[in-house]
């Protein structure tokens, strides 16, 4: 992608009608792993019921090159608040991160999220409108609901944590799941050009009032149905959940939309939930891009969606159907745009600087390994970033950039 193509895509995004987005927004507390070096424990993946579980999961993510997210209980949440000061605090949650990024392109997102509170509202871009008995600008919201704060533990390539050494830059998320963080029906009395939905992994299997994840998915399905009635393109961004029940429901919901975004870890979770455990374990062991494509083929047969795009280490890959609403050329162009965006965000530089980055050698090697001769598969090596400053939400930014660029570039 050259400067002209970049500016053209940005101009087209700015001209889009509003983008409707729901539902996961929260505050992220960012912590560099070396801050908790003295607490390191041997790697063992479990739920976060006590601080030791947290350290085991961080070590596991580092050792296995996997981004992961597990729910923490109130004991762990309180321990973190009492013992660790975050390096920084910022907007979190797939929708919060994506809405602010799209705002930086000149888009005007409309965001629905269940919990609104002063600290969170201050973190939204001015271009964002929030669903709150109509549409309000963030500074107009007067609610101060319970806070939802996730803790993000970042580590660099070569970072040591106890006896474990990180193979690549990544992060582990200790996620907060307050009982109040659930979808409720709301009026969609506003226009929009397309929709991005994410956060269904945050549903709980059971709530304090006796309702369950099934009640939440009924609301989510109704929301998708209402968007589909307007014939607007819909994208769902998948996120990490340890619940097979919830992942199966996400797969069912995703079968009703146009586009799905995920990473290798989330692909493995879907394969596991659908019973393809031998393939899931193989991808977990080798991260072979040929197995990743096979996995995408497997889940596509179940979901039959228009397009699945995956952001992997050093590359992006899409699998699309013949009736997807944009051409493969537009998908490729949108991936190139997302690559420029991601490299600029990861390095903390401007979009123009992102144009100068070369494509990843890892990505080029994976492309050669695939030896693609399929018209339904689009592969794009990611831009190489020599010094990564930020990884939190990068996958969400990539997916949102791809999908919105597709909509904007579709005549």
N, C-alpha and C positions, 0 to 999 in steps of 0.2 A: 504493500500500500504506500502510495506517495502522498505528499502534502495536499495536493488537489483532491484526491479521493477522500482523505481524512476530513478536510473542510466541507466537502460535499455531503458526507454522511452526517456530520455534526449539524449542518444546516437543515438537512431533512428531518433529523430527530427534533430539532427545535420547532419545526413547523407541525409536528404531530399534535393531535388533540391530546387531552390529558390521558395519563396512563394510570389505570386503577390497580392498586397493589394491596395485598392482605397476606398474612396477618401478624407475622412474628417480628416484633421490635422490642429491644431491651437495651440496657446499659452493659457495655463490656468493660470489665477491669482487665487490663493487659499487664501480664507479669513475665519478665524474662526468667527462664528456668534457673539461671545461675543464682537468682535471688534466694532459691530454696535448696541450694546444693546440700546443705548439711542434713536435710530431711530425707535424702534419697533412700529408697528401699528396693529390693529385687523386683523385677518386672512380673506382674501377675494381674491379668485383667479381671476386674470385678466391679460390682456396683459401688458407688461412692457413699458408703455408710459411715466411714470414719476417715480421718486424715491419711492413714497408711494406705488406704485404697487409692487415694488420689495420686500418691507418689508412685505406686505400682503402675497405674495407668499411664502416667507421663512417661515412665521408663519403657513401657510396652510400645507406645506410639513412636518413641525415638528408635527403638530397636527394629521395628517392623516397617518403618517408613510410612506410617499411616496417620492421617488426621483422624481424630475420633472425638466423640462427644458422649459423655455419660452424665446421668442425672445425679446430683448430690442432694443429700438430705439436709435438714436444718442444722444438724450438728456440724457438718463439714462447712456449711455456709457461714455459721457463726465463728468457727475456728479460723477460717480464712480472714474474715473481717477483723478478728482480734490479733492475728499473728503476721499477716502479710500486707504491706502497703503496695497497691498497684503502681506500676511505672507511669501509667496514664489511664484515663477513663474516656470512653468515646461511645458513639452510636454503635449498637450491635443488633443482632438479629438479621436474618436474610433480607427481610423487607426494608428495615431501617437502613441497612448498608446500601442496598440497591437503589432505594429512593433518593438518598443523598447523592449517589454517584450519577444517576440520571439527571438530577437537578443541575449538576455541574456542567452537563451538556446543553442546558437550556430547556430541558423538558419540565413539565409541571405534573408531578405525580399526585394522585389522590390516595391516601393511605388509611386503611382500616386496621386498627390494632386494639385489643380489648382494654389494656391498661394504659392510661395516660397520666403522667405526673410531671411536675415542673422540670426536674432534671432532664428527663427524656425529651420533653417538648423543646427545651433550649438547644438540643443537639440536632434537631431537624433543620434542613435548609429552608430558607424563606420561600422557595418555590413550591414547597410541599403544602398540600391542603389535607387536613385531618377530618375523618368522619366522626362527628360528635354532635348528634342531633342537628344534622345538616353538615355543611362544610365550614371549617374554621382554619385560619392560619395558626401555626403553633403558638404564637404569642397571645392568641385570643382564647385558648383553652384554659378553663378555670378548674378543671378536675385535678385531684392529687391522689391518684389511686396507689395501691400497693406497688412498690418497686420490684422489678424483675432484673436481677444482675447476674450475668454469667462471668465466670473467671476464665481467661484465656492464657494458657501457659505456652509461650513461644520458645522455640529452640533453634539454634543455628546448626548448619552442617559441621560435624566434628565436636559439637558441644557434648561434654561429659556430664552424666548424672548418675552418681554412684559408680557402678561397674558397667554402665551402658553408655555407648557413644552414638550420637545421632548420625544417621547416614545421609540425611538431607534436611533442609530447612522445612519446618512444619509447626503444628501446634496441637495441643490437647485442650478440650473445652470441658470445664466442670459447669454443668448447666443447672440453672435454677428453674423449678417447675412449681410456682405458686398455684394453689388450687383455684384462685380467681382468674388465672390466665386461660380463658376459654372463649370460644366464639359464641356470639349471640346474634340472632337475626337482626338485620338493619336494612333501612331503605337505600336503594341505589338510584336516587332521583338526580342523577348527574350523567353527563355524557363522557365517553372515553374512547380511545382508538384501539386499545389492546389492554390485556391484563396479565399481571405476574402474581402468582400465588405461591406462598411457601410458609413453612412452620408447622405443618401437620404432624411432624415428628414430636412436637411439644405437647400433643394431646396425651392425657394420662389414661391408663387403662380403667381406672376407677376414681371418682371424685367423692368428696366428703358428703355430698347430698345424695349419693347413691346412683347418680348418672354415670355413664361410662363413655369410653372413646367412640362407641357406636352412635351415641347421641350427638357427639361432636361431628362425626363424619356425615351424619344426616344433614346438619347445617352446612357443612362444606360442599356436599353434593348439590344441595339446593342452590348454593352460591354459583357453582360452576354451571348448573343448568340455566340460571338467569343470565349469565354472561353469554352462554352459547345461543340463547334465544335472540340476543342482539347481534349474533354473527360476528363477534369480535374475536380475534386470535387470543388464545390463552396459553400461558406457559406455567408449568409447575416446576419449581426447583426442589429437588429431593434433598433431604438432610439426614444426618446420622440418627438412628434410633436402635436401641438394643431390644425392642419389642417386635417379635415376628408378627404378632396380631396387628399392630399398628402399621407395620410395613406392608402387610398384605392389603390393608385398606387404602394405603397410599397408592399402591399399584392399581387397585380398582378405580380410584378417583382419577389417576393419571391417564387411564384408558379413555377418558372423556374429553381430553384436551388436545391441543395441536402440537405442543412442544414440551419436552422434558429435559431438564439439565441435571447432571450428577457428576460425581468423581468416581475414581476406582473403588474407594472404600464403600461408597453408597451402592455402586453396582454389585459388589460382593454381598451386601446386605440383602438386596433384592433377590439375587440368585439363591441365597440361603433360604429366604422366605418362600420362594417358589419351588424349593426342593432340588435345585441344581447344586448340591453341596460339594460334589466331586470337583466340578469346574470352579466353584467359589474357592475351594482350598488350593487349587492349582494356581489361580490368579494371586491368591494371598502369598503363595510360596515363591513364585517366579516373576510376577508382574509383567508377563510376556504380553505384548500388545496384540498378538494374534489371538490369544485367549480372551483378552478384553473385548475384541471385536466379536468373537464367538458368543461371549456373554451378552453383548448388546443385541445380537441376533436372537438369542434365546428369550430375553425379556420383551423384545419387540413383537414376537409372535404371540405373547400373552396380552400385551397392552394395545397393539395395533394402533399406535399413535402416529401422527404425521412425521415427527422428527424426534430423535433422541440425540442430544449432544453431550459429550463427555469431555471434561477438562482433566487431563492426566499430567504427570510430571514431564514437562518438555513438549507437550503436544495437546491439540484439540482434535476431536474426531466426531463426526456426525453421521448418523444413519437416517436416511429420510425415505418416505414413501413417494410414489409417483404423483399422488394427489396433494402433496404438501403445498401450502399456498404460495411459496416462493421457489424460485429455481435454484439449482445447485450452485450456479455462479454467484447468486446473491448470498447464499449460505457461506460460500468461501470468502466472499468480500467481507461479510459480517464477522467471520472468524478472524480475518486479518485486522479488522478494526478493533475487535476485542483484545487481540494480542498486543496492539499498540497501547491500548488503555491499561491492560494489566501490567505491562512492563513499566509504564510511567508511574502507576500507583505503587508497584513493588519497590521501585527505586526512589520514590519521592520526587520525581522530576515532572516536567511538563509533557503534554501529549506530543508536542513537536519533537522533544528529545526521544520519546519512545519510538519514533520513526527511524532513528539512527541505529537502534539495536539490531544485531544480527540474529538470525534464527538459531534456535537451540540445536547443538550437535546431537544431543540425546534424541530430540524430536526427529531430526533428519535420519538418524539410524533406525528409529522405530518405523518410520515411513518406508525405508528401504527393506526392512524386514517383512513388512506386510505385502510388498509387491502388488499393489492394488490394481485390479482390472474391473472393479465394480462401479457402476455409475451411481449407485445409491449410497456410496460411502465417500465422505469428504474429509480429507486429512489436512491438518495445518500445523506445522511445527510452531511452537510458541517462540516469542522473542526472548533472547537470552538476556538475563539481568545478572551482571557480575556481582553486585553488592545489594542483596535484598534487605530492605529496611522494614517491610511490612508484608505479612502474609494473611492476617485475619480478614476474612470476608473476600479474599481474592477470587475464589471460585464463584461466589455470588455475583461479583462485579463482572466476571467473564461472561457468565450466563445471561445476565441482564443486558450486557452490551451486545451480545450476539443476537438475542431475540428482538430487542428494540431496533437495532440496525436493520434486521430483516424486514420488520414492519415498515420502517421509514424508507427503505430502498425499493419496496414493492410498489410498482405503479398500478 
